[in-house]
Amino acid sequence: MNVDLFILNYNGAGFVGECIHSFSEAVKNSNYDCRVVVIDNKSTDESVAFIKKAYPNVHLLLMSQNRVLCSFNNAASQSNADIVFLLNNDLKADPFSIDPMVSVFQENKDAFLVTAKSLLSDGSYEGGLSIPLMSYGMFSTTCHFPGYEKLKEESGFTFAAGFGAFHRQRFLELGGYDDLYLPGRVEDSDLMLRAWKKGWKCYYQPASIFYHMGGRSFKQKYGERGTMEIAYRNSFLFMWKNIFSSEYVAAHFFFLFPRMIWMLMKGHWEFIAAFLKALTKLNLVIDRRAKEKKISYRFLDREVITLFANGS
């Protein structure tokens, strides 16, 4: 199998070198035909100059605009690899992290995604093994569910991941990441739900370990409250685009205004702002929803979420 490792960079001059170095070392330990490619999302710092000087053998793909994770769509379409790793610039790889993930695709012909165990820089568990939740009419995912402490050491299914290895052709068949969610957040859940509905599976491989430094570029630009507002907005967009189950739709609208009141009481004004901003994209959502309805999926959204609720 051919493997492309795409590292997405924006203004990461101060830390992207650690990422490139760690994945370059991992490539040396792989039995597959791998190459490292840095996608630069029109950085305004010294990233490009630094990469060219420090890593002259690393392929550099320069984007004409910063489309955040959607830049992966363009990169994957230009690739000839079987498997593409879609990675953030704030990751570091364990030296032997590539092959266990790629081997899952060889062993499971239905694989869409394989993600690694993600640890924080202090070695504590961050995620990788995740499940979807529908609570009081809103969708979310979590890596810290009852029993995860034991399950995180075992291979199995996962729902969503912000980074991992993808079956390139299937990624492109789904259209990649949806720019509805720009500048980001929840777009990975959108992609994974559509993959699961197709009948493809997302796998968790704890034999591979990535160290995550925690969304540096995003938080640096939008701040904590700004990031939360974008996440709330995109949660609304996700619901309106993807959820067709009458039970879930009814719960969403039934709990919507009580939830707003509760959020106001807690001082979370960004939730209200997020809802209003989501409404400005309603025409786009309606168009996306109509297109989703025409696709012949194997499973319904409720069936996918119930699959995880039953511990499968």
C-alpha positions as CSV (number, residue, x, y, z in Angstrom):
1,M,0.0,0.0,0.0
2,N,1.1,3.5,-0.7
3,V,0.7,6.0,2.1
4,D,0.7,9.8,2.1
5,L,1.1,11.6,5.4
6,F,-0.4,15.1,5.1
7,I,0.4,17.5,7.8
8,L,-1.8,20.6,7.8
9,N,0.0,23.8,8.9
10,Y,-1.0,27.3,9.6
11,N,1.3,29.7,11.4
12,G,3.0,26.8,13.1
13,A,6.6,27.9,12.7
14,G,7.3,27.5,16.4
15,F,6.2,23.9,16.6
16,V,5.5,22.3,13.2
17,G,9.2,21.1,13.1
18,E,8.6,18.7,16.0
19,C,5.6,17.3,14.1
20,I,7.5,16.9,10.8
21,H,10.5,15.3,12.5
22,S,8.4,12.8,14.4
23,F,6.5,11.6,11.4
24,S,9.6,11.5,9.3
25,E,11.2,9.2,11.8
26,A,8.0,7.0,11.9
27,V,8.2,6.7,8.1
28,K,11.8,5.3,8.4
29,N,10.3,2.5,10.6
30,S,7.4,1.7,8.2
31,N,7.3,-1.3,5.8
32,Y,5.0,0.7,3.5
33,D,5.8,3.2,0.8
34,C,5.3,6.5,2.6
35,R,5.9,10.1,2.0
36,V,5.5,13.2,4.2
37,V,3.7,16.2,2.7
38,V,3.1,19.5,4.5
39,I,0.0,21.4,3.4
40,D,0.5,25.1,4.3
41,N,-2.7,27.0,4.6
42,K,-1.3,30.3,3.5
43,S,0.6,31.0,6.7
44,T,1.6,34.6,7.5
45,D,4.5,33.6,9.7
46,E,7.9,32.0,8.8
47,S,6.5,28.5,8.4
48,V,7.2,28.0,4.7
49,A,10.7,29.4,4.9
50,F,11.4,27.3,7.9
51,I,10.2,24.1,6.4
52,K,12.1,24.6,3.1
53,K,15.3,25.2,5.0
54,A,15.0,22.6,7.8
55,Y,13.2,19.9,5.8
56,P,14.2,20.3,2.2
57,N,13.2,16.7,1.4
58,V,9.7,17.1,2.6
59,H,7.1,17.8,0.0
60,L,5.4,21.1,0.4
61,L,1.9,21.9,-0.9
62,L,1.0,25.6,-0.8
63,M,-2.7,26.5,-0.6
64,S,-4.0,29.7,-2.2
65,Q,-6.3,30.3,0.7
66,N,-6.8,28.9,4.2
67,R,-9.7,26.5,4.1
68,V,-8.7,24.7,7.3
69,L,-9.5,21.0,7.2
70,C,-11.1,21.4,3.8
71,S,-7.6,21.8,2.3
72,F,-7.3,18.0,2.9
73,N,-9.9,17.5,0.2
74,N,-7.7,19.2,-2.4
75,A,-4.6,17.3,-1.2
76,A,-6.3,13.9,-1.3
77,S,-7.6,14.6,-4.8
78,Q,-4.0,15.2,-6.0
79,S,-2.7,12.1,-4.2
80,N,-2.2,8.6,-5.7
81,A,-1.9,6.9,-2.4
82,D,-4.2,4.2,-1.1
83,I,-4.2,5.6,2.4
84,V,-3.9,9.2,3.5
85,F,-3.0,10.3,7.0
86,L,-4.7,13.6,7.7
87,L,-2.8,15.2,10.5
88,N,-2.5,18.5,12.5
89,N,0.7,20.4,13.0
90,D,0.5,20.1,16.7
91,L,0.9,16.3,16.7
92,K,3.9,14.1,17.4
93,A,4.1,10.4,16.4
94,D,5.4,7.5,18.2
95,P,8.3,6.0,16.1
96,F,6.3,2.9,15.3
97,S,2.8,4.3,14.8
98,I,2.3,4.0,11.1
99,D,2.2,0.3,10.3
100,P,-0.4,-0.8,13.0
101,M,-2.9,1.7,11.5
102,V,-2.3,0.8,7.9
103,S,-2.5,-2.9,8.7
104,V,-6.1,-2.4,9.8
105,F,-7.1,-1.5,6.2
106,Q,-5.5,-4.7,5.0
107,E,-7.3,-6.8,7.5
108,N,-10.7,-5.0,7.2
109,K,-11.9,-4.3,3.7
110,D,-14.8,-2.1,5.1
111,A,-12.4,0.3,6.8
112,F,-12.9,4.1,6.2
113,L,-10.8,5.5,9.1
114,V,-8.2,4.3,11.5
115,T,-7.3,6.5,14.4
116,A,-4.5,6.2,17.0
117,K,-4.6,6.5,20.7
118,S,-4.1,10.2,21.4
119,L,-2.2,11.3,24.4
120,L,-1.6,14.8,25.7
121,S,2.0,16.1,26.0
122,D,2.1,14.9,29.7
123,G,1.2,11.4,28.6
124,S,-2.4,11.4,29.9
125,Y,-5.1,10.0,27.7
126,E,-6.9,12.5,25.4
127,G,-9.0,10.3,23.1
128,G,-9.2,8.4,19.8
129,L,-11.8,6.0,21.0
130,S,-15.1,7.9,20.8
131,I,-18.9,7.3,20.8
132,P,-21.8,9.5,19.5
133,L,-24.4,10.8,21.9
134,M,-27.8,12.3,21.5
135,S,-28.9,14.2,24.6
136,Y,-31.9,16.5,25.0
137,G,-32.0,17.0,21.3
138,M,-28.4,17.8,20.6
139,F,-25.7,15.6,19.1
140,S,-22.2,15.3,20.5
141,T,-19.3,12.9,20.8
142,T,-17.2,11.9,23.8
143,C,-14.0,10.0,24.4
144,H,-14.7,9.7,28.1
145,F,-17.7,7.5,28.5
146,P,-18.4,4.8,31.1
147,G,-15.8,2.0,30.7
148,Y,-13.4,3.9,28.4
149,E,-10.5,3.4,30.8
150,K,-10.4,-0.3,29.9
151,L,-11.6,-0.1,26.3
152,K,-9.0,2.5,25.3
153,E,-6.4,-0.3,25.5
154,E,-8.3,-2.5,23.1
155,S,-8.8,-2.3,19.4
156,G,-12.4,-1.6,18.3
157,F,-14.8,0.8,16.6
158,T,-14.7,4.5,17.0
159,F,-17.1,7.2,15.8
160,A,-15.1,10.4,15.1
161,A,-11.5,11.7,15.2
162,G,-10.0,15.0,14.3
163,F,-7.1,13.2,12.7
164,G,-6.2,9.7,11.5
165,A,-5.6,7.5,8.4
166,F,-8.3,7.4,5.7
167,H,-9.2,5.2,2.8
168,R,-8.5,7.9,0.2
169,Q,-11.0,6.9,-2.5
170,R,-13.8,6.6,0.1
171,F,-12.9,9.9,1.6
172,L,-13.2,11.5,-1.8
173,E,-16.4,9.6,-2.6
174,L,-18.0,11.3,0.4
175,G,-16.7,14.7,-0.8
176,G,-14.3,15.0,2.1
177,Y,-14.8,17.6,4.8
178,D,-17.9,19.9,4.3
179,D,-17.0,23.6,4.1
180,L,-20.4,24.3,5.7
181,Y,-18.5,24.1,9.0
182,L,-15.7,26.4,8.3
183,P,-13.5,27.5,10.0
184,G,-13.9,24.2,11.8
185,R,-15.3,22.0,14.6
186,V,-17.8,19.1,14.2
187,E,-16.9,18.5,10.5
188,D,-15.2,15.3,11.5
189,S,-18.4,14.0,13.1
190,D,-20.3,14.9,9.9
191,L,-17.9,12.9,7.8
192,M,-17.9,9.9,10.1
193,L,-21.7,9.7,10.4
194,R,-21.9,9.7,6.6
195,A,-19.2,7.0,6.4
196,W,-21.0,4.8,9.0
197,K,-24.3,5.3,7.2
198,K,-22.6,4.0,4.0
199,G,-21.7,0.8,5.8
200,W,-18.0,1.7,6.2
201,K,-16.3,1.4,9.5
202,C,-14.1,3.6,11.6
203,Y,-11.5,1.8,13.7
204,Y,-9.5,2.6,16.8
205,Q,-5.9,1.3,16.9
206,P,-4.3,1.8,20.4
207,A,-1.0,0.2,19.2
208,S,-0.4,3.5,17.4
209,I,0.2,6.5,19.6
210,F,0.1,10.2,18.7
211,Y,0.9,13.0,21.2
212,H,-1.4,16.0,20.8
213,M,-0.5,19.5,21.9
214,G,-4.1,20.7,21.8
215,G,-5.4,22.8,18.9
216,R,-2.8,25.6,19.2
217,S,-3.5,27.4,15.9
218,F,-7.3,27.4,16.4
219,K,-7.3,28.6,20.0
220,Q,-4.7,31.1,19.2
221,K,-6.9,32.7,16.5
222,Y,-10.4,32.5,18.1
223,G,-9.8,32.2,21.8
224,E,-11.7,29.9,24.2
225,R,-15.1,31.6,24.0
226,G,-14.8,32.1,20.2
227,T,-13.9,28.4,19.8
228,M,-16.9,27.4,21.9
229,E,-19.3,29.6,19.9
230,I,-18.1,28.0,16.6
231,A,-18.6,24.5,18.1
232,Y,-22.1,25.3,19.2
233,R,-23.0,26.9,15.8
234,N,-21.7,23.8,14.0
235,S,-23.6,21.5,16.3
236,F,-26.8,23.2,15.2
237,L,-25.7,22.9,11.5
238,F,-24.9,19.2,12.0
239,M,-28.3,18.5,13.5
240,W,-30.2,20.4,10.7
241,K,-28.2,18.8,7.9
242,N,-27.8,15.2,9.0
243,I,-30.5,14.1,11.5
244,F,-33.7,12.7,9.9
245,S,-35.0,10.4,12.7
246,S,-38.4,11.8,13.8
247,E,-37.6,11.0,17.4
248,Y,-34.3,13.0,17.4
249,V,-35.8,15.9,15.4
250,A,-38.7,16.2,17.8
251,A,-36.4,16.2,20.8
252,H,-34.2,18.8,19.2
253,F,-37.0,21.4,18.8
254,F,-38.7,20.4,22.1
255,F,-35.6,21.1,24.2
256,L,-34.2,24.0,22.1
257,F,-35.7,26.9,24.0
258,P,-35.5,25.4,27.5
259,R,-31.8,24.8,26.7
260,M,-31.4,28.4,25.6
261,I,-32.8,29.6,28.9
262,W,-30.6,27.3,30.8
263,M,-27.5,28.5,29.0
264,L,-28.4,32.1,29.6
265,M,-28.8,31.4,33.3
266,K,-25.3,29.9,33.3
267,G,-23.9,32.9,31.4
268,H,-23.2,31.1,28.2
269,W,-24.2,33.9,25.8
270,E,-22.1,32.3,23.1
271,F,-24.8,29.5,22.8
272,I,-27.4,32.1,21.8
273,A,-25.0,33.8,19.4
274,A,-24.2,30.5,17.9
275,F,-27.8,29.7,17.2
276,L,-28.3,33.1,15.5
277,K,-25.2,32.6,13.4
278,A,-26.4,29.1,12.4
279,L,-29.7,30.6,11.2
280,T,-27.7,32.7,8.7
281,K,-26.6,29.5,7.0
282,L,-30.1,28.0,6.9
283,N,-30.3,28.2,3.1
284,L,-27.0,26.2,2.8
285,V,-28.2,23.7,5.3
286,I,-31.5,23.1,3.5
287,D,-29.6,22.5,0.3
288,R,-27.2,20.1,2.0
289,R,-30.1,18.3,3.7
290,A,-31.9,17.8,0.4
291,K,-28.8,16.3,-1.1
292,E,-28.3,14.0,1.9
293,K,-31.9,12.8,1.6
294,K,-31.3,11.6,-2.0
295,I,-28.2,9.5,-1.1
296,S,-28.8,5.7,-0.8
297,Y,-27.3,5.0,2.6
298,R,-27.3,1.5,4.1
299,F,-28.2,2.8,7.6
300,L,-30.1,5.6,9.2
301,D,-28.7,8.1,11.6
302,R,-30.6,6.6,14.5
303,E,-29.3,3.1,13.6
304,V,-25.7,4.3,13.7
305,I,-26.0,6.1,17.0
306,T,-27.9,3.2,18.5
307,L,-25.1,0.9,17.4
308,F,-22.7,2.6,19.7
309,A,-25.3,3.0,22.5
310,N,-25.6,-0.8,22.5
311,G,-21.8,-1.2,23.0
312,S,-21.0,-2.5,19.5
